[in-house]
């Protein structure tokens, strides 16, 4: 009885050890040099100001309003 269970346990143990030995590992290390990022950014801004005709007339009549 003990020989049968030992005969079954030994291959199972070998399979478990084989699977554990083949487990992939990942190592993360910080780089020795600082990370350098170069960006070329072009920002354009268009501002469109519209004053209604009535507001223009009021401003024209009252130049000291502002």
PDBQT receptor file of N, H, CA, C and O in Angstrom, charges set to zero:
ATOM      1  N   UNK A   1       0.824  -1.194   0.000  1.00  0.00    +0.000 N 
ATOM      2  CA  UNK A   1       0.000   0.000   0.000  1.00  0.00    +0.000 C 
ATOM      3  C   UNK A   1       0.866   1.255   0.000  1.00  0.00    +0.000 C 
ATOM      4  O   UNK A   1       0.602   2.202  -0.741  1.00  0.00    +0.000 OA
ATOM      5  N   UNK A   2       1.913   1.254   0.846  1.00  0.00    +0.000 N 
ATOM      6  H   UNK A   2       2.127   0.485   1.447  1.00  0.00    +0.000 HD
ATOM      7  CA  UNK A   2       2.788   2.421   0.904  1.00  0.00    +0.000 C 
ATOM      8  C   UNK A   2       3.618   2.542  -0.368  1.00  0.00    +0.000 C 
ATOM      9  O   UNK A   2       3.934   3.654  -0.793  1.00  0.00    +0.000 OA
ATOM     10  N   UNK A   3       3.966   1.447  -0.965  1.00  0.00    +0.000 N 
ATOM     11  H   UNK A   3       3.709   0.545  -0.620  1.00  0.00    +0.000 HD
ATOM     12  CA  UNK A   3       4.747   1.486  -2.203  1.00  0.00    +0.000 C 
ATOM     13  C   UNK A   3       3.933   2.104  -3.337  1.00  0.00    +0.000 C 
ATOM     14  O   UNK A   3       4.475   2.835  -4.165  1.00  0.00    +0.000 OA
ATOM     15  N   UNK A   4       2.603   1.805  -3.377  1.00  0.00    +0.000 N 
ATOM     16  H   UNK A   4       2.162   1.210  -2.704  1.00  0.00    +0.000 HD
ATOM     17  CA  UNK A   4       1.761   2.377  -4.431  1.00  0.00    +0.000 C 
ATOM     18  C   UNK A   4       1.622   3.886  -4.262  1.00  0.00    +0.000 C 
ATOM     19  O   UNK A   4       1.724   4.645  -5.226  1.00  0.00    +0.000 OA
ATOM     20  N   UNK A   5       1.387   4.309  -3.011  1.00  0.00    +0.000 N 
ATOM     21  H   UNK A   5       1.305   3.692  -2.228  1.00  0.00    +0.000 HD
ATOM     22  CA  UNK A   5       1.232   5.759  -2.804  1.00  0.00    +0.000 C 
ATOM     23  C   UNK A   5       2.545   6.489  -3.040  1.00  0.00    +0.000 C 
ATOM     24  O   UNK A   5       2.546   7.612  -3.545  1.00  0.00    +0.000 OA
ATOM     25  N   UNK A   6       3.651   5.872  -2.686  1.00  0.00    +0.000 N 
ATOM     26  H   UNK A   6       3.651   4.960  -2.276  1.00  0.00    +0.000 HD
ATOM     27  CA  UNK A   6       4.963   6.465  -2.968  1.00  0.00    +0.000 C 
ATOM     28  C   UNK A   6       5.214   6.502  -4.468  1.00  0.00    +0.000 C 
ATOM     29  O   UNK A   6       5.792   7.462  -4.978  1.00  0.00    +0.000 OA
ATOM     30  N   UNK A   7       4.784   5.467  -5.175  1.00  0.00    +0.000 N 
ATOM     31  H   UNK A   7       4.314   4.687  -4.761  1.00  0.00    +0.000 HD
ATOM     32  CA  UNK A   7       4.955   5.434  -6.621  1.00  0.00    +0.000 C 
ATOM     33  C   UNK A   7       4.118   6.511  -7.300  1.00  0.00    +0.000 C 
ATOM     34  O   UNK A   7       4.506   7.010  -8.356  1.00  0.00    +0.000 OA
ATOM     35  N   UNK A   8       2.984   6.879  -6.720  1.00  0.00    +0.000 N 
ATOM     36  H   UNK A   8       2.669   6.474  -5.862  1.00  0.00    +0.000 HD
ATOM     37  CA  UNK A   8       2.159   7.947  -7.297  1.00  0.00    +0.000 C 
ATOM     38  C   UNK A   8       2.644   9.330  -6.856  1.00  0.00    +0.000 C 
ATOM     39  O   UNK A   8       2.557  10.296  -7.614  1.00  0.00    +0.000 OA
ATOM     40  N   UNK A   9       3.148   9.415  -5.639  1.00  0.00    +0.000 N 
ATOM     41  H   UNK A   9       3.218   8.630  -5.023  1.00  0.00    +0.000 HD
ATOM     42  CA  UNK A   9       3.565  10.715  -5.108  1.00  0.00    +0.000 C 
ATOM     43  C   UNK A   9       4.851  11.209  -5.759  1.00  0.00    +0.000 C 
ATOM     44  O   UNK A   9       5.001  12.410  -5.986  1.00  0.00    +0.000 OA
ATOM     45  N   UNK A  10       5.752  10.332  -6.055  1.00  0.00    +0.000 N 
ATOM     46  H   UNK A  10       5.630   9.357  -5.871  1.00  0.00    +0.000 HD
ATOM     47  CA  UNK A  10       7.038  10.737  -6.634  1.00  0.00    +0.000 C 
ATOM     48  C   UNK A  10       6.881  11.401  -8.009  1.00  0.00    +0.000 C 
ATOM     49  O   UNK A  10       7.452  12.470  -8.224  1.00  0.00    +0.000 OA
ATOM     50  N   UNK A  11       6.134  10.810  -8.940  1.00  0.00    +0.000 N 
ATOM     51  H   UNK A  11       5.671   9.942  -8.765  1.00  0.00    +0.000 HD
ATOM     52  CA  UNK A  11       5.948  11.521 -10.227  1.00  0.00    +0.000 C 
ATOM     53  C   UNK A  11       5.201  12.845 -10.053  1.00  0.00    +0.000 C 
ATOM     54  O   UNK A  11       5.507  13.834 -10.718  1.00  0.00    +0.000 OA
ATOM     55  N   UNK A  12       4.214  12.848  -9.144  1.00  0.00    +0.000 N 
ATOM     56  H   UNK A  12       3.966  12.044  -8.603  1.00  0.00    +0.000 HD
ATOM     57  CA  UNK A  12       3.485  14.103  -8.924  1.00  0.00    +0.000 C 
ATOM     58  C   UNK A  12       4.428  15.171  -8.391  1.00  0.00    +0.000 C 
ATOM     59  O   UNK A  12       4.356  16.326  -8.811  1.00  0.00    +0.000 OA
ATOM     60  N   UNK A  13       5.295  14.804  -7.486  1.00  0.00    +0.000 N 
ATOM     61  H   UNK A  13       5.353  13.866  -7.144  1.00  0.00    +0.000 HD
ATOM     62  CA  UNK A  13       6.276  15.749  -6.940  1.00  0.00    +0.000 C 
ATOM     63  C   UNK A  13       7.216  16.243  -8.034  1.00  0.00    +0.000 C 
ATOM     64  O   UNK A  13       7.557  17.425  -8.074  1.00  0.00    +0.000 OA
ATOM     65  N   UNK A  14       7.630  15.353  -8.909  1.00  0.00    +0.000 N 
ATOM     66  H   UNK A  14       7.353  14.393  -8.876  1.00  0.00    +0.000 HD
ATOM     67  CA  UNK A  14       8.522  15.757 -10.006  1.00  0.00    +0.000 C 
ATOM     68  C   UNK A  14       7.816  16.724 -10.969  1.00  0.00    +0.000 C 
ATOM     69  O   UNK A  14       8.426  17.666 -11.474  1.00  0.00    +0.000 OA
ATOM     70  N   UNK A  15       6.533  16.478 -11.213  1.00  0.00    +0.000 N 
ATOM     71  H   UNK A  15       6.037  15.713 -10.803  1.00  0.00    +0.000 HD
ATOM     72  CA  UNK A  15       5.778  17.375 -12.096  1.00  0.00    +0.000 C 
ATOM     73  C   UNK A  15       5.662  18.752 -11.460  1.00  0.00    +0.000 C 
ATOM     74  O   UNK A  15       5.848  19.764 -12.135  1.00  0.00    +0.000 OA
ATOM     75  N   UNK A  16       5.355  18.799 -10.162  1.00  0.00    +0.000 N 
ATOM     76  H   UNK A  16       5.204  17.977  -9.613  1.00  0.00    +0.000 HD
ATOM     77  CA  UNK A  16       5.226  20.080  -9.468  1.00  0.00    +0.000 C 
ATOM     78  C   UNK A  16       6.558  20.825  -9.474  1.00  0.00    +0.000 C 
ATOM     79  O   UNK A  16       6.589  22.033  -9.713  1.00  0.00    +0.000 OA
ATOM     80  N   UNK A  17       7.640  20.129  -9.217  1.00  0.00    +0.000 N 
ATOM     81  H   UNK A  17       7.615  19.149  -9.023  1.00  0.00    +0.000 HD
ATOM     82  CA  UNK A  17       8.952  20.782  -9.237  1.00  0.00    +0.000 C 
ATOM     83  C   UNK A  17       9.317  21.254 -10.640  1.00  0.00    +0.000 C 
ATOM     84  O   UNK A  17       9.918  22.316 -10.805  1.00  0.00    +0.000 OA
ATOM     85  N   UNK A  18       8.955  20.470 -11.647  1.00  0.00    +0.000 N 
ATOM     86  H   UNK A  18       8.466  19.608 -11.513  1.00  0.00    +0.000 HD
ATOM     87  CA  UNK A  18       9.224  20.871 -13.031  1.00  0.00    +0.000 C 
ATOM     88  C   UNK A  18       8.455  22.120 -13.407  1.00  0.00    +0.000 C 
ATOM     89  O   UNK A  18       8.995  23.014 -14.059  1.00  0.00    +0.000 OA
ATOM     90  N   UNK A  19       7.198  22.188 -13.000  1.00  0.00    +0.000 N 
ATOM     91  H   UNK A  19       6.759  21.463 -12.471  1.00  0.00    +0.000 HD
ATOM     92  CA  UNK A  19       6.385  23.375 -13.300  1.00  0.00    +0.000 C 
ATOM     93  C   UNK A  19       6.944  24.597 -12.564  1.00  0.00    +0.000 C 
ATOM     94  O   UNK A  19       7.011  25.687 -13.134  1.00  0.00    +0.000 OA
ATOM     95  N   UNK A  20       7.339  24.421 -11.322  1.00  0.00    +0.000 N 
ATOM     96  H   UNK A  20       7.285  23.536 -10.860  1.00  0.00    +0.000 HD
ATOM     97  CA  UNK A  20       7.893  25.537 -10.550  1.00  0.00    +0.000 C 
ATOM     98  C   UNK A  20       9.206  26.016 -11.150  1.00  0.00    +0.000 C 
ATOM     99  O   UNK A  20       9.502  27.210 -11.106  1.00  0.00    +0.000 OA
ATOM    100  N   UNK A  21       9.980  25.125 -11.699  1.00  0.00    +0.000 N 
ATOM    101  H   UNK A  21       9.739  24.155 -11.735  1.00  0.00    +0.000 HD
ATOM    102  CA  UNK A  21      11.265  25.503 -12.284  1.00  0.00    +0.000 C 
ATOM    103  C   UNK A  21      11.075  26.259 -13.590  1.00  0.00    +0.000 C 
ATOM    104  O   UNK A  21      11.944  27.044 -13.970  1.00  0.00    +0.000 OA
ATOM    105  N   UNK A  22       9.977  26.049 -14.278  1.00  0.00    +0.000 N 
ATOM    106  H   UNK A  22       9.271  25.411 -13.969  1.00  0.00    +0.000 HD
ATOM    107  CA  UNK A  22       9.738  26.705 -15.566  1.00  0.00    +0.000 C 
ATOM    108  C   UNK A  22       8.924  27.990 -15.444  1.00  0.00    +0.000 C 
ATOM    109  O   UNK A  22       8.531  28.560 -16.461  1.00  0.00    +0.000 OA
ATOM    110  N   UNK A  23       8.667  28.451 -14.246  1.00  0.00    +0.000 N 
ATOM    111  H   UNK A  23       8.986  27.988 -13.419  1.00  0.00    +0.000 HD
ATOM    112  CA  UNK A  23       7.883  29.667 -14.063  1.00  0.00    +0.000 C 
ATOM    113  C   UNK A  23       8.700  30.865 -14.536  1.00  0.00    +0.000 C 
ATOM    114  O   UNK A  23       9.823  31.064 -14.073  1.00  0.00    +0.000 OA
ATOM    115  N   UNK A  24       8.152  31.666 -15.453  1.00  0.00    +0.000 N 
ATOM    116  H   UNK A  24       7.240  31.504 -15.829  1.00  0.00    +0.000 HD
ATOM    117  CA  UNK A  24       8.919  32.831 -15.934  1.00  0.00    +0.000 C 
ATOM    118  C   UNK A  24       9.014  33.904 -14.855  1.00  0.00    +0.000 C 
ATOM    119  O   UNK A  24       8.115  34.057 -14.028  1.00  0.00    +0.000 OA
ATOM    120  N   UNK A  25      10.100  34.627 -14.880  1.00  0.00    +0.000 N 
ATOM    121  H   UNK A  25      10.830  34.502 -15.552  1.00  0.00    +0.000 HD
ATOM    122  CA  UNK A  25      10.297  35.719 -13.929  1.00  0.00    +0.000 C 
ATOM    123  C   UNK A  25      10.519  37.013 -14.696  1.00  0.00    +0.000 C 
ATOM    124  O   UNK A  25      11.066  37.003 -15.799  1.00  0.00    +0.000 OA
ATOM    125  N   UNK A  26      10.102  38.107 -14.119  1.00  0.00    +0.000 N 
ATOM    126  H   UNK A  26       9.658  38.115 -13.223  1.00  0.00    +0.000 HD
ATOM    127  CA  UNK A  26      10.275  39.428 -14.721  1.00  0.00    +0.000 C 
ATOM    128  C   UNK A  26      11.031  40.288 -13.714  1.00  0.00    +0.000 C 
ATOM    129  O   UNK A  26      10.626  40.400 -12.557  1.00  0.00    +0.000 OA
ATOM    130  N   UNK A  27      12.116  40.885 -14.153  1.00  0.00    +0.000 N 
ATOM    131  H   UNK A  27      12.445  40.794 -15.093  1.00  0.00    +0.000 HD
ATOM    132  CA  UNK A  27      12.898  41.759 -13.286  1.00  0.00    +0.000 C 
ATOM    133  C   UNK A  27      12.782  43.194 -13.787  1.00  0.00    +0.000 C 
ATOM    134  O   UNK A  27      12.962  43.462 -14.975  1.00  0.00    +0.000 OA
ATOM    135  N   UNK A  28      12.488  44.095 -12.893  1.00  0.00    +0.000 N 
ATOM    136  H   UNK A  28      12.342  43.877 -11.927  1.00  0.00    +0.000 HD
ATOM    137  CA  UNK A  28      12.372  45.512 -13.243  1.00  0.00    +0.000 C 
ATOM    138  C   UNK A  28      13.493  46.264 -12.547  1.00  0.00    +0.000 C 
ATOM    139  O   UNK A  28      13.676  46.162 -11.334  1.00  0.00    +0.000 OA
ATOM    140  N   UNK A  29      14.246  47.026 -13.348  1.00  0.00    +0.000 N 
ATOM    141  H   UNK A  29      14.097  47.108 -14.334  1.00  0.00    +0.000 HD
ATOM    142  CA  UNK A  29      15.347  47.799 -12.787  1.00  0.00    +0.000 C 
ATOM    143  C   UNK A  29      15.236  49.243 -13.257  1.00  0.00    +0.000 C 
ATOM    144  O   UNK A  29      14.801  49.510 -14.377  1.00  0.00    +0.000 OA
ATOM    145  N   UNK A  30      15.629  50.160 -12.402  1.00  0.00    +0.000 N 
ATOM    146  H   UNK A  30      15.982  49.943 -11.492  1.00  0.00    +0.000 HD
ATOM    147  CA  UNK A  30      15.670  51.568 -12.790  1.00  0.00    +0.000 C 
ATOM    148  C   UNK A  30      16.875  51.781 -13.704  1.00  0.00    +0.000 C 
ATOM    149  O   UNK A  30      17.922  51.169 -13.493  1.00  0.00    +0.000 OA
ATOM    150  N   UNK A  31      16.740  52.641 -14.718  1.00  0.00    +0.000 N 
ATOM    151  H   UNK A  31      15.889  53.138 -14.889  1.00  0.00    +0.000 HD
ATOM    152  CA  UNK A  31      17.875  52.874 -15.624  1.00  0.00    +0.000 C 
ATOM    153  C   UNK A  31      18.978  53.651 -14.911  1.00  0.00    +0.000 C 
ATOM    154  O   UNK A  31      18.731  54.385 -13.955  1.00  0.00    +0.000 OA
ATOM    155  N   UNK A  32      20.201  53.466 -15.405  1.00  0.00    +0.000 N 
ATOM    156  H   UNK A  32      20.402  52.870 -16.182  1.00  0.00    +0.000 HD
ATOM    157  CA  UNK A  32      21.345  54.172 -14.829  1.00  0.00    +0.000 C 
ATOM    158  C   UNK A  32      21.330  55.655 -15.205  1.00  0.00    +0.000 C 
ATOM    159  O   UNK A  32      21.697  56.510 -14.400  1.00  0.00    +0.000 OA
ATOM    160  N   UNK A  33      20.900  55.951 -16.440  1.00  0.00    +0.000 N 
ATOM    161  H   UNK A  33      20.602  55.256 -17.094  1.00  0.00    +0.000 HD
ATOM    162  CA  UNK A  33      20.867  57.329 -16.926  1.00  0.00    +0.000 C 
ATOM    163  C   UNK A  33      19.447  57.875 -16.777  1.00  0.00    +0.000 C 
ATOM    164  O   UNK A  33      18.480  57.113 -16.780  1.00  0.00    +0.000 OA
ATOM    165  N   UNK A  34      19.329  59.196 -16.648  1.00  0.00    +0.000 N 
ATOM    166  H   UNK A  34      20.114  59.814 -16.646  1.00  0.00    +0.000 HD
ATOM    167  CA  UNK A  34      17.975  59.761 -16.575  1.00  0.00    +0.000 C 
ATOM    168  C   UNK A  34      17.255  59.593 -17.913  1.00  0.00    +0.000 C 
ATOM    169  O   UNK A  34      17.881  59.550 -18.973  1.00  0.00    +0.000 OA
ATOM    170  N   UNK A  35      15.970  59.503 -17.843  1.00  0.00    +0.000 N 
ATOM    171  H   UNK A  35      15.462  59.538 -16.982  1.00  0.00    +0.000 HD
ATOM    172  CA  UNK A  35      15.157  59.361 -19.046  1.00  0.00    +0.000 C 
ATOM    173  C   UNK A  35      15.012  60.736 -19.694  1.00  0.00    +0.000 C 
ATOM    174  O   UNK A  35      14.631  61.701 -19.032  1.00  0.00    +0.000 OA
ATOM    175  N   UNK A  36      15.318  60.823 -20.993  1.00  0.00    +0.000 N 
ATOM    176  H   UNK A  36      15.628  60.039 -21.531  1.00  0.00    +0.000 HD
ATOM    177  CA  UNK A  36      15.242  62.086 -21.715  1.00  0.00    +0.000 C 
ATOM    178  C   UNK A  36      14.123  61.999 -22.732  1.00  0.00    +0.000 C 
ATOM    179  O   UNK A  36      14.065  61.072 -23.539  1.00  0.00    +0.000 OA
ATOM    180  N   UNK A  37      13.236  62.978 -22.681  1.00  0.00    +0.000 N 
ATOM    181  H   UNK A  37      13.283  63.731 -22.025  1.00  0.00    +0.000 HD
ATOM    182  CA  UNK A  37      12.110  63.022 -23.609  1.00  0.00    +0.000 C 
ATOM    183  C   UNK A  37      12.183  64.334 -24.371  1.00  0.00    +0.000 C 
ATOM    184  O   UNK A  37      12.186  65.406 -23.766  1.00  0.00    +0.000 OA
ATOM    185  N   UNK A  38      12.241  64.257 -25.691  1.00  0.00    +0.000 N 
ATOM    186  H   UNK A  38      12.238  63.386 -26.183  1.00  0.00    +0.000 HD
ATOM    187  CA  UNK A  38      12.253  65.453 -26.536  1.00  0.00    +0.000 C 
ATOM    188  C   UNK A  38      10.902  65.577 -27.220  1.00  0.00    +0.000 C 
ATOM    189  O   UNK A  38      10.445  64.653 -27.893  1.00  0.00    +0.000 OA
ATOM    190  N   UNK A  39      10.276  66.716 -27.041  1.00  0.00    +0.000 N 
ATOM    191  H   UNK A  39      10.647  67.466 -26.495  1.00  0.00    +0.000 HD
ATOM    192  CA  UNK A  39       8.974  66.948 -27.653  1.00  0.00    +0.000 C 
ATOM    193  C   UNK A  39       9.040  68.195 -28.516  1.00  0.00    +0.000 C 
ATOM    194  O   UNK A  39       9.617  69.203 -28.107  1.00  0.00    +0.000 OA
ATOM    195  N   UNK A  40       8.476  68.139 -29.664  1.00  0.00    +0.000 N 
ATOM    196  H   UNK A  40       8.008  67.321 -29.997  1.00  0.00    +0.000 HD
ATOM    197  CA  UNK A  40       8.296  69.314 -30.511  1.00  0.00    +0.000 C 
ATOM    198  C   UNK A  40       6.803  69.611 -30.534  1.00  0.00    +0.000 C 
ATOM    199  O   UNK A  40       6.011  68.863 -31.108  1.00  0.00    +0.000 OA
ATOM    200  N   UNK A  41       6.445  70.702 -29.907  1.00  0.00    +0.000 N 
ATOM    201  H   UNK A  41       7.088  71.309 -29.440  1.00  0.00    +0.000 HD
ATOM    202  CA  UNK A  41       5.030  71.051 -29.779  1.00  0.00    +0.000 C 
ATOM    203  C   UNK A  41       4.808  72.397 -30.440  1.00  0.00    +0.000 C 
ATOM    204  O   UNK A  41       5.519  73.361 -30.157  1.00  0.00    +0.000 OA
ATOM    205  N   UNK A  42       3.832  72.460 -31.311  1.00  0.00    +0.000 N 
ATOM    206  H   UNK A  42       3.255  71.676 -31.540  1.00  0.00    +0.000 HD
ATOM    207  CA  UNK A  42       3.466  73.701 -31.973  1.00  0.00    +0.000 C 
ATOM    208  C   UNK A  42       2.048  74.048 -31.540  1.00  0.00    +0.000 C 
ATOM    209  O   UNK A  42       1.095  73.330 -31.843  1.00  0.00    +0.000 OA
ATOM    210  N   UNK A  43       1.929  75.159 -30.826  1.00  0.00    +0.000 N 
ATOM    211  H   UNK A  43       2.703  75.742 -30.580  1.00  0.00    +0.000 HD
ATOM    212  CA  UNK A  43       0.617  75.575 -30.326  1.00  0.00    +0.000 C 
ATOM    213  C   UNK A  43       0.228  76.860 -31.031  1.00  0.00    +0.000 C 
ATOM    214  O   UNK A  43       0.963  77.847 -30.993  1.00  0.00    +0.000 OA
ATOM    215  N   UNK A  44      -0.918  76.844 -31.667  1.00  0.00    +0.000 N 
ATOM    216  H   UNK A  44      -1.515  76.043 -31.698  1.00  0.00    +0.000 HD
ATOM    217  CA  UNK A  44      -1.452  78.035 -32.310  1.00  0.00    +0.000 C 
ATOM    218  C   UNK A  44      -2.780  78.373 -31.667  1.00  0.00    +0.000 C 
ATOM    219  O   UNK A  44      -3.591  77.505 -31.348  1.00  0.00    +0.000 OA
ATOM    220  N   UNK A  45      -2.968  79.670 -31.490  1.00  0.00    +0.000 N 
ATOM    221  H   UNK A  45      -2.309  80.375 -31.749  1.00  0.00    +0.000 HD
ATOM    222  CA  UNK A  45      -4.213  80.099 -30.883  1.00  0.00    +0.000 C 
ATOM    223  C   UNK A  45      -4.777  81.235 -31.717  1.00  0.00    +0.000 C 
ATOM    224  O   UNK A  45      -4.072  82.190 -32.043  1.00  0.00    +0.000 OA
ATOM    225  N   UNK A  46      -6.027  81.128 -32.052  1.00  0.00    +0.000 N 
ATOM    226  H   UNK A  46      -6.600  80.352 -31.787  1.00  0.00    +0.000 HD
ATOM    227  CA  UNK A  46      -6.721  82.165 -32.798  1.00  0.00    +0.000 C 
ATOM    228  C   UNK A  46      -7.836  82.692 -31.903  1.00  0.00    +0.000 C 
ATOM    229  O   UNK A  46      -8.712  81.957 -31.446  1.00  0.00    +0.000 OA
ATOM    230  N   UNK A  47      -7.761  83.979 -31.679  1.00  0.00    +0.000 N 
ATOM    231  H   UNK A  47      -7.050  84.576 -32.050  1.00  0.00    +0.000 HD
ATOM    232  CA  UNK A  47      -8.794  84.623 -30.859  1.00  0.00    +0.000 C 
ATOM    233  C   UNK A  47      -9.591  85.546 -31.771  1.00  0.00    +0.000 C 
ATOM    234  O   UNK A  47      -9.041  86.412 -32.450  1.00  0.00    +0.000 OA
ATOM    235  N   UNK A  48     -10.864  85.340 -31.765  1.00  0.00    +0.000 N 
ATOM    236  H   UNK A  48     -11.311  84.636 -31.213  1.00  0.00    +0.000 HD
ATOM    237  CA  UNK A  48     -11.741  86.148 -32.600  1.00  0.00    +0.000 C 
ATOM    238  C   UNK A  48     -12.696  86.906 -31.680  1.00  0.00    +0.000 C 
ATOM    239  O   UNK A  48     -13.492  86.320 -30.947  1.00  0.00    +0.000 OA
ATOM    240  N   UNK A  49     -12.586  88.227 -31.750  1.00  0.00    +0.000 N 
ATOM    241  H   UNK A  49     -11.940  88.704 -32.346  1.00  0.00    +0.000 HD
ATOM    242  CA  UNK A  49     -13.419  89.055 -30.893  1.00  0.00    +0.000 C 
ATOM    243  C   UNK A  49     -14.428  89.771 -31.784  1.00  0.00    +0.000 C 
ATOM    244  O   UNK A  49     -14.054  90.467 -32.727  1.00  0.00    +0.000 OA
ATOM    245  N   UNK A  50     -15.672  89.597 -31.485  1.00  0.00    +0.000 N 
ATOM    246  H   UNK A  50     -15.976  89.032 -30.719  1.00  0.00    +0.000 HD
ATOM    247  CA  UNK A  50     -16.721  90.271 -32.233  1.00  0.00    +0.000 C 
ATOM    248  C   UNK A  50     -17.516  91.155 -31.271  1.00  0.00    +0.000 C 
ATOM    249  O   UNK A  50     -17.953  90.725 -30.204  1.00  0.00    +0.000 OA
ATOM    250  N   UNK A  51     -17.676  92.360 -31.682  1.00  0.00    +0.000 N 
ATOM    251  H   UNK A  51     -17.320  92.708 -32.550  1.00  0.00    +0.000 HD
ATOM    252  CA  UNK A  51     -18.493  93.284 -30.900  1.00  0.00    +0.000 C 
ATOM    253  C   UNK A  51     -19.722  93.616 -31.739  1.00  0.00    +0.000 C 
ATOM    254  O   UNK A  51     -19.622  93.963 -32.916  1.00  0.00    +0.000 OA
ATOM    255  N   UNK A  52     -20.839  93.503 -31.123  1.00  0.00    +0.000 N 
ATOM    256  H   UNK A  52     -20.920  93.220 -30.167  1.00  0.00    +0.000 HD
ATOM    257  CA  UNK A  52     -22.054  93.782 -31.864  1.00  0.00    +0.000 C 
ATOM    258  C   UNK A  52     -22.095  95.249 -32.266  1.00  0.00    +0.000 C 
ATOM    259  O   UNK A  52     -21.485  96.113 -31.636  1.00  0.00    +0.000 OA
ATOM    260  N   UNK A  53     -22.814  95.485 -33.305  1.00  0.00    +0.000 N 
ATOM    261  H   UNK A  53     -23.309  94.783 -33.817  1.00  0.00    +0.000 HD
ATOM    262  CA  UNK A  53     -22.874  96.840 -33.870  1.00  0.00    +0.000 C 
ATOM    263  C   UNK A  53     -23.340  97.851 -32.832  1.00  0.00    +0.000 C 
ATOM    264  O   UNK A  53     -22.814  98.964 -32.795  1.00  0.00    +0.000 OA
ATOM    265  N   UNK A  54     -24.301  97.507 -31.994  1.00  0.00    +0.000 N 
ATOM    266  H   UNK A  54     -24.728  96.604 -32.024  1.00  0.00    +0.000 HD
ATOM    267  CA  UNK A  54     -24.783  98.442 -30.977  1.00  0.00    +0.000 C 
ATOM    268  C   UNK A  54     -23.682  98.790 -29.983  1.00  0.00    +0.000 C 
ATOM    269  O   UNK A  54     -23.529  99.947 -29.593  1.00  0.00    +0.000 OA
ATOM    270  N   UNK A  55     -22.933  97.798 -29.584  1.00  0.00    +0.000 N 
ATOM    271  H   UNK A  55     -23.058  96.858 -29.901  1.00  0.00    +0.000 HD
ATOM    272  CA  UNK A  55     -21.859  98.041 -28.631  1.00  0.00    +0.000 C 
ATOM    273  C   UNK A  55     -20.800  98.934 -29.248  1.00  0.00    +0.000 C 
ATOM    274  O   UNK A  55     -20.238  99.793 -28.569  1.00  0.00    +0.000 OA
ATOM    275  N   UNK A  56     -20.527  98.743 -30.515  1.00  0.00    +0.000 N 
ATOM    276  H   UNK A  56     -20.984  98.045 -31.067  1.00  0.00    +0.000 HD
ATOM    277  CA  UNK A  56     -19.557  99.610 -31.195  1.00  0.00    +0.000 C 
ATOM    278  C   UNK A  56     -20.030 101.066 -31.198  1.00  0.00    +0.000 C 
ATOM    279  O   UNK A  56     -19.244 101.985 -30.970  1.00  0.00    +0.000 OA
ATOM    280  N   UNK A  57     -21.318 101.261 -31.458  1.00  0.00    +0.000 N 
ATOM    281  H   UNK A  57     -21.957 100.514 -31.643  1.00  0.00    +0.000 HD
ATOM    282  CA  UNK A  57     -21.844 102.625 -31.473  1.00  0.00    +0.000 C 
ATOM    283  C   UNK A  57     -21.745 103.269 -30.097  1.00  0.00    +0.000 C 
ATOM    284  O   UNK A  57     -21.373 104.436 -29.982  1.00  0.00    +0.000 OA
ATOM    285  N   UNK A  58     -22.077 102.510 -29.049  1.00  0.00    +0.000 N 
ATOM    286  H   UNK A  58     -22.380 101.561 -29.143  1.00  0.00    +0.000 HD
ATOM    287  CA  UNK A  58     -22.015 103.047 -27.688  1.00  0.00    +0.000 C 
ATOM    288  C   UNK A  58     -20.580 103.401 -27.338  1.00  0.00    +0.000 C 
ATOM    289  O   UNK A  58     -20.322 104.444 -26.738  1.00  0.00    +0.000 OA
ATOM    290  N   UNK A  59     -19.666 102.555 -27.703  1.00  0.00    +0.000 N 
ATOM    291  H   UNK A  59     -19.875 101.707 -28.191  1.00  0.00    +0.000 HD
ATOM    292  CA  UNK A  59     -18.251 102.813 -27.405  1.00  0.00    +0.000 C 
ATOM    293  C   UNK A  59     -17.768 104.020 -28.195  1.00  0.00    +0.000 C 
ATOM    294  O   UNK A  59     -16.993 104.827 -27.681  1.00  0.00    +0.000 OA
ATOM    295  N   UNK A  60     -18.220 104.153 -29.442  1.00  0.00    +0.000 N 
ATOM    296  H   UNK A  60     -18.849 103.498 -29.859  1.00  0.00    +0.000 HD
ATOM    297  CA  UNK A  60     -17.805 105.291 -30.266  1.00  0.00    +0.000 C 
ATOM    298  C   UNK A  60     -18.335 106.600 -29.694  1.00  0.00    +0.000 C 
ATOM    299  O   UNK A  60     -17.652 107.622 -29.732  1.00  0.00    +0.000 OA
ATOM    300  N   UNK A  61     -19.555 106.564 -29.165  1.00  0.00    +0.000 N 
ATOM    301  H   UNK A  61     -20.110 105.733 -29.134  1.00  0.00    +0.000 HD
ATOM    302  CA  UNK A  61     -20.128 107.776 -28.588  1.00  0.00    +0.000 C 
ATOM    303  C   UNK A  61     -19.497 108.131 -27.252  1.00  0.00    +0.000 C 
ATOM    304  O   UNK A  61     -19.319 109.311 -26.950  1.00  0.00    +0.000 OA
ATOM    305  N   UNK A  62     -19.164 107.159 -26.470  1.00  0.00    +0.000 N 
ATOM    306  H   UNK A  62     -19.308 106.200 -26.715  1.00  0.00    +0.000 HD
ATOM    307  CA  UNK A  62     -18.612 107.371 -25.127  1.00  0.00    +0.000 C 
ATOM    308  C   UNK A  62     -17.169 106.866 -25.075  1.00  0.00    +0.000 C 
ATOM    309  O   UNK A  62     -16.903 105.764 -24.597  1.00  0.00    +0.000 OA
ATOM    310  N   UNK A  63     -16.278 107.657 -25.554  1.00  0.00    +0.000 N 
ATOM    311  H   UNK A  63     -16.494 108.553 -25.942  1.00  0.00    +0.000 HD
ATOM    312  CA  UNK A  63     -14.880 107.209 -25.623  1.00  0.00    +0.000 C 
ATOM    313  C   UNK A  63     -14.259 107.032 -24.242  1.00  0.00    +0.000 C 
ATOM    314  O   UNK A  63     -13.252 106.335 -24.118  1.00  0.00    +0.000 OA
ATOM    315  N   UNK A  64     -14.816 107.630 -23.216  1.00  0.00    +0.000 N 
ATOM    316  H   UNK A  64     -15.634 108.196 -23.317  1.00  0.00    +0.000 HD
ATOM    317  CA  UNK A  64     -14.283 107.506 -21.855  1.00  0.00    +0.000 C 
ATOM    318  C   UNK A  64     -14.933 106.359 -21.086  1.00  0.00    +0.000 C 
ATOM    319  O   UNK A  64     -14.751 106.254 -19.873  1.00  0.00    +0.000 OA
ATOM    320  N   UNK A  65     -15.677 105.509 -21.757  1.00  0.00    +0.000 N 
ATOM    321  H   UNK A  65     -15.825 105.594 -22.742  1.00  0.00    +0.000 HD
ATOM    322  CA  UNK A  65     -16.398 104.444 -21.058  1.00  0.00    +0.000 C 
ATOM    323  C   UNK A  65     -15.432 103.430 -20.418  1.00  0.00    +0.000 C 
ATOM    324  O   UNK A  65     -15.755 102.831 -19.392  1.00  0.00    +0.000 OA
ATOM    325  N   UNK A  66     -14.294 103.245 -20.999  1.00  0.00    +0.000 N 
ATOM    326  H   UNK A  66     -14.031 103.731 -21.832  1.00  0.00    +0.000 HD
ATOM    327  CA  UNK A  66     -13.335 102.302 -20.409  1.00  0.00    +0.000 C 
ATOM    328  C   UNK A  66     -12.210 103.027 -19.769  1.00  0.00    +0.000 C 
ATOM    329  O   UNK A  66     -11.304 102.400 -19.219  1.00  0.00    +0.000 OA
TER     330      UNK A  66
